[in-house]
Amino acid sequence: MIKKLLFSLVLLFASMSFQAQSIGIVGDFNSWGSDVVMTTTDNENYSLVAYTFSISGNVKFRQDGSWTNNWGAAGWPSGTAVAGGANIPVPAGTYDVTFNLTTLAYNFTAVSSGFEDVGFIGFFNDWTASVAMFTSNGTDYSKTGFYFAANDVKFRTNDSWAVNWGGDTFPGGVAVFNADDIPLTTGFYNVSFNLNSLAYNFEQVPVSIIGPGAQGWDTDVQLVSTDGGINFSLNNITLNNGPVKFRANNSWSTNWGSNTFPAGTGAVDGQEIPVLAGTYDITFNRLTGEYNFATLSVVDFKSSKAIVYPNPSSNVWNLSATNEVIENVQLIDISGKIILNQNNASDSMSIDATSLTNGIYFAKIKTETSQQTIKLMKN
């Protein structure tokens, strides 16, 4: 009896030890929620058959629905993933997906949806070939975040002129068979087309800032563009101390950042921008990634809780507060790096500037009742 029990326990532990791990895909297509679990017959090769990704965006492979073990890479439609690697950029469409847990090789093979092929063509690609649009029902077609580098466009099926539609209104209208070119103007657009009604629309891709330096990671603050979504601006906005990033379509599929402030060149999926509290005019160029936070307001030294003098200075900045204790001062350079963090217990203190390079700095001053940031100059 005891031998049988021991044997049963051995079998139980053995089966538990060889239990297959779950491998799935997660990404922008499901808002980075629950994994789409892949199938396997050998715990090494995993597959997903004819899966439809409804939007273009980033994805990663991961194990057991957890970020403890995850893999990605920048290669498309195939490549070798890296543990904790980059997001895989997947265009909207239907794919057979494979992933090898040993070699980490992956592949996305496009498969036919069985629907009519609809696309658009224009001067942006010298009328050479249609750009395919995505559909999940054979009626509503879309393409997200596409850059048209030149004016005018038409829709057509099967990459052929046999069936094509144009129109005389932009950004929206009802297409007409074999009509003149739609008078599109250069820019970034989300494109939609209904194959039944022939209604079309070119929506300028929105760009926003997001992060604790603005209104938190859950709220997009929209910028404005007057040239089709290339140059953006946002005037007279008050920001907090904290990071922000730029992103398109209120989604992390396309975002930009850098570790420099108040100006720099944002990289796709770059670092967070270390914003300092103040009121700014913001500009951003989507093509180059260049951004600038132009200061509108500088603390009025006479009416503020604390004053700094002399400013500009060559050797030392003196800080003084009237009838208040300066509790802490941080000195921050223009890149956002904290180069001094000093506690204090009186109504005054000094910052030695002799070893600093000439340029712009910021003093983040915390008193008993308030916190403020003052722009400093070293000359």
C-alpha positions in Angstrom: 0.0 0.0 0.0 2.8 2.4 0.9 4.7 1.5 -2.2 1.7 2.3 -4.4 1.2 5.6 -2.6 4.8 6.6 -3.1 4.6 5.6 -6.8 1.5 7.7 -7.2 3.2 10.7 -5.6 6.2 10.3 -7.9 3.9 10.3 -10.9 2.0 13.3 -9.6 5.2 15.4 -9.1 6.6 14.2 -12.5 3.4 15.4 -14.3 3.5 18.7 -12.5 7.2 19.3 -13.4 6.5 18.6 -17.1 3.4 20.8 -17.2 3.5 23.1 -20.2 4.0 26.8 -19.6 1.6 29.2 -21.3 2.9 31.4 -24.1 0.8 34.3 -25.3 0.8 37.6 -27.2 -0.1 40.9 -25.7 0.0 44.4 -27.1 -1.8 47.5 -28.3 -4.4 45.4 -30.1 -5.9 44.4 -26.7 -4.7 47.4 -24.7 -1.9 45.3 -23.1 -4.6 43.3 -21.2 -5.0 39.5 -21.1 -2.7 37.4 -23.3 -4.0 35.7 -26.5 -2.7 32.2 -25.6 -0.9 30.3 -28.4 -1.1 26.5 -28.9 1.7 24.0 -28.7 2.2 20.2 -29.1 5.8 20.0 -27.8 6.2 22.9 -25.4 8.7 24.4 -27.7 7.0 25.5 -30.9 4.0 27.8 -30.4 1.5 29.0 -32.9 -1.6 31.2 -33.5 -3.7 30.6 -36.6 -5.4 33.3 -38.7 -5.5 35.8 -35.8 -6.7 39.3 -36.7 -4.9 42.3 -35.2 -7.6 45.1 -35.5 -5.1 48.0 -35.2 -1.5 48.6 -36.1 0.6 48.6 -33.0 3.2 46.9 -30.8 3.1 43.4 -29.4 5.3 41.1 -27.3 5.4 37.4 -26.4 5.3 36.5 -22.7 5.0 33.5 -20.5 2.1 32.7 -18.1 0.5 36.1 -18.6 3.3 37.8 -16.7 6.1 40.2 -17.4 8.7 38.1 -15.5 9.5 36.3 -18.8 8.8 38.3 -22.0 10.4 38.6 -25.4 10.4 41.1 -28.3 12.5 42.6 -31.1 12.2 45.4 -33.7 12.2 43.0 -36.7 9.1 42.6 -38.9 7.6 40.3 -40.1 10.1 37.8 -38.6 13.2 37.9 -36.4 14.8 36.6 -33.3 13.3 37.9 -30.1 15.3 39.0 -27.0 14.4 38.6 -23.4 12.9 42.0 -22.3 13.5 43.2 -25.9 11.8 45.9 -28.0 8.2 45.8 -29.0 7.4 44.1 -32.3 5.6 46.5 -34.7 2.6 44.7 -36.2 0.5 46.3 -38.9 -3.3 45.7 -38.7 -4.2 42.5 -40.5 -4.7 38.7 -40.2 -1.7 36.5 -39.5 -0.5 33.0 -38.8 2.0 33.5 -35.9 4.8 31.2 -34.8 7.2 31.4 -31.9 10.0 29.0 -30.9 10.7 29.1 -27.1 14.2 27.6 -27.6 15.6 29.7 -30.4 13.2 32.7 -29.8 12.6 32.9 -33.6 9.2 34.3 -34.5 7.3 34.9 -37.7 4.0 36.6 -38.8 2.6 35.4 -42.1 -0.2 37.4 -43.6 -3.2 35.3 -44.6 -6.2 36.3 -46.7 -9.3 37.6 -44.8 -11.6 36.5 -47.7 -12.8 40.1 -48.1 -12.4 42.5 -51.0 -9.0 44.1 -51.1 -9.3 47.9 -50.8 -6.5 50.4 -50.7 -5.5 53.9 -51.7 -2.9 55.4 -54.1 -1.7 58.9 -55.0 1.1 61.3 -55.6 2.6 60.3 -52.3 3.9 57.1 -53.9 3.9 58.3 -57.5 0.7 56.2 -58.2 2.8 53.0 -58.2 0.8 50.6 -56.0 -2.2 50.7 -53.6 -1.6 50.8 -49.9 -3.8 48.1 -48.4 -6.4 49.0 -45.8 -7.6 46.8 -43.0 -11.1 45.4 -42.5 -12.7 43.0 -40.1 -16.1 42.8 -41.8 -15.5 43.5 -45.6 -17.4 46.8 -45.3 -15.4 49.2 -43.1 -11.8 49.7 -44.1 -9.2 51.7 -42.3 -5.5 52.7 -42.2 -4.1 54.3 -39.0 -1.4 57.0 -38.8 -0.4 57.1 -42.5 1.9 59.9 -43.8 0.9 61.4 -47.2 4.0 63.2 -48.4 2.2 64.7 -51.4 -1.3 65.9 -52.3 -4.2 64.0 -54.0 -5.4 60.4 -53.5 -7.9 57.8 -54.8 -9.3 54.5 -53.5 -9.4 51.3 -55.6 -9.8 47.5 -55.3 -7.3 44.7 -55.9 -4.5 47.2 -56.7 -6.2 47.8 -60.1 -7.7 50.8 -61.9 -10.7 48.6 -63.0 -12.6 49.7 -59.9 -11.6 53.0 -58.4 -13.2 56.0 -56.7 -12.4 59.7 -56.3 -14.1 62.7 -55.0 -14.1 66.5 -54.9 -14.2 67.1 -51.1 -11.6 66.8 -48.4 -11.2 65.7 -45.6 -14.5 63.7 -45.9 -17.2 63.0 -48.5 -18.8 60.3 -50.6 -16.6 58.7 -53.2 -17.7 58.5 -56.9 -16.7 55.8 -59.3 -13.8 56.8 -61.6 -14.0 60.4 -60.5 -11.2 63.0 -60.2 -8.6 62.7 -57.5 -9.6 63.5 -53.9 -7.9 66.8 -53.1 -6.0 65.6 -50.1 -3.3 67.8 -48.6 0.0 66.6 -47.2 0.0 65.3 -43.6 -0.6 62.4 -41.2 -4.1 60.9 -41.3 -6.3 58.1 -40.0 -8.1 56.9 -43.1 -11.5 55.3 -43.3 -13.6 54.1 -46.2 -17.0 52.3 -46.3 -17.3 49.9 -49.3 -21.1 50.0 -49.2 -21.9 53.7 -48.8 -18.5 54.9 -50.3 -18.2 57.4 -47.5 -14.6 58.3 -46.7 -12.8 60.4 -44.1 -9.2 61.6 -43.5 -8.8 62.4 -39.8 -5.7 64.3 -38.9 -3.7 62.1 -36.5 -3.9 63.8 -33.0 -0.7 64.3 -31.0 -0.7 64.9 -27.3 1.5 65.1 -24.2 0.9 62.8 -21.3 2.5 62.2 -17.9 2.8 63.5 -14.4 4.3 66.7 -15.7 1.0 67.4 -17.4 -2.2 65.7 -16.1 -1.0 62.2 -15.3 -0.4 59.0 -17.3 -4.2 58.6 -17.8 -5.0 61.9 -19.5 -3.8 63.1 -22.9 -3.5 66.9 -23.4 -4.0 67.5 -27.1 -1.7 69.7 -29.2 -2.9 71.7 -32.2 -1.8 71.4 -35.8 -2.7 73.6 -38.8 -0.6 71.8 -41.4 -2.1 68.3 -41.5 -0.4 66.9 -38.3 3.2 67.7 -38.9 3.9 70.7 -36.7 2.1 70.9 -33.4 1.8 73.5 -30.7 0.2 74.1 -27.3 0.2 77.6 -25.9 0.2 79.0 -22.3 0.0 75.6 -20.5 1.1 75.3 -16.9 3.1 72.1 -16.2 4.3 70.4 -13.0 7.6 68.9 -12.1 7.6 65.5 -13.6 8.0 63.5 -16.8 6.0 63.7 -20.0 6.0 62.1 -23.4 4.5 63.0 -26.8 2.3 60.3 -28.4 -0.1 59.9 -31.4 -3.7 58.7 -31.5 -3.8 58.7 -27.6 -1.9 55.4 -27.8 1.5 54.1 -26.9 1.8 52.5 -30.4 3.7 55.7 -31.5 5.3 57.8 -28.9 8.4 60.1 -28.6 10.6 61.1 -25.7 14.1 62.2 -24.7 16.0 63.0 -21.5 16.6 66.6 -22.4 14.6 69.7 -21.3 13.4 72.3 -22.3 14.4 71.4 -25.9 15.5 68.3 -27.7 14.8 65.7 -30.4 12.4 63.0 -29.3 13.1 59.5 -30.4 10.4 56.9 -31.0 9.9 55.0 -27.8 12.5 57.3 -26.2 13.0 58.3 -22.6 10.6 60.5 -20.6 11.1 64.2 -20.8 12.0 65.7 -17.4 9.7 68.8 -17.3 10.1 71.5 -14.6 7.1 73.3 -13.2 6.2 76.5 -15.1 4.1 77.9 -17.9 5.1 77.2 -21.5 4.4 77.4 -25.2 5.1 73.9 -26.5 6.1 73.1 -30.1 6.6 69.6 -31.6 7.6 68.5 -35.2 6.4 64.9 -35.9 8.7 64.4 -38.8 11.9 65.3 -37.0 10.9 64.7 -33.4 12.2 68.2 -32.4 10.4 69.8 -29.5 10.7 72.9 -27.4 9.1 74.1 -24.2 9.5 77.9 -24.3 9.2 79.5 -20.9 6.4 82.1 -20.6 6.6 82.9 -16.9 9.5 83.3 -14.6 8.9 83.6 -10.9 8.6 87.2 -9.8 11.4 87.5 -7.3 9.9 90.4 -5.5 6.5 88.7 -4.8 7.7 85.1 -4.4 8.2 83.3 -1.2 11.9 83.1 -1.9 14.3 85.3 -3.8 17.6 84.6 -5.5 20.4 87.1 -6.0 22.5 87.9 -7.9 21.0 86.4 -11.0 22.8 86.0 -13.3 25.9 85.0 -11.2 29.4 83.9 -11.7 30.3 82.6 -8.3 27.4 82.2 -5.9 23.6 82.4 -5.8 22.1 83.6 -2.5 18.6 82.4 -1.5 16.4 84.2 1.0 12.8 83.8 2.2 10.9 86.4 4.2 9.6 85.0 7.5 9.8 81.5 6.3 12.3 78.6 6.5 13.8 77.2 3.3 13.6 73.5 3.9 15.1 72.1 0.8 16.7 73.2 -2.5 17.4 71.2 -5.6 19.6 72.6 -8.4 18.7 71.2 -11.7 20.6 71.6 -15.0 18.9 72.1 -18.4 18.9 68.4 -19.1 16.8 67.7 -16.0 19.7 66.3 -14.0 19.7 67.1 -10.3 23.2 68.3 -9.4 22.5 69.5 -5.9 19.9 68.3 -3.3 20.4 70.2 0.0 18.3 70.3 3.1 18.2 73.6 5.0 16.8 74.9 8.3 16.9 78.7 8.0 15.5 81.5 5.9 18.6 81.7 3.7 21.3 79.6 2.1 23.9 79.9 -0.7 24.7 77.8 -3.8 28.3 77.7 -5.0 28.3 78.1 -8.7 32.1 78.5 -9.3 32.5 74.9 -10.7 29.4 75.0 -12.9 29.6 75.6 -16.6 27.9 78.7 -18.0 24.2 78.3 -18.9 20.7 77.9 -17.6 19.8 76.2 -14.3 16.7 75.8 -12.2 16.4 76.1 -8.4 13.5 74.1 -7.0 12.9 75.7 -3.6 10.7 74.2 -0.9 9.7 76.5 2.0 7.4 75.8 4.9 4.2 76.7 3.0 5.1 76.4 -0.7 7.2 75.0 -3.5 8.5 77.0 -6.5 11.0 76.8 -9.3 13.2 79.7 -10.2 15.2 80.0 -13.4 18.9 80.8 -12.8 21.7 82.0 -15.1 25.4 81.2 -14.7 27.8 83.5 -16.6 
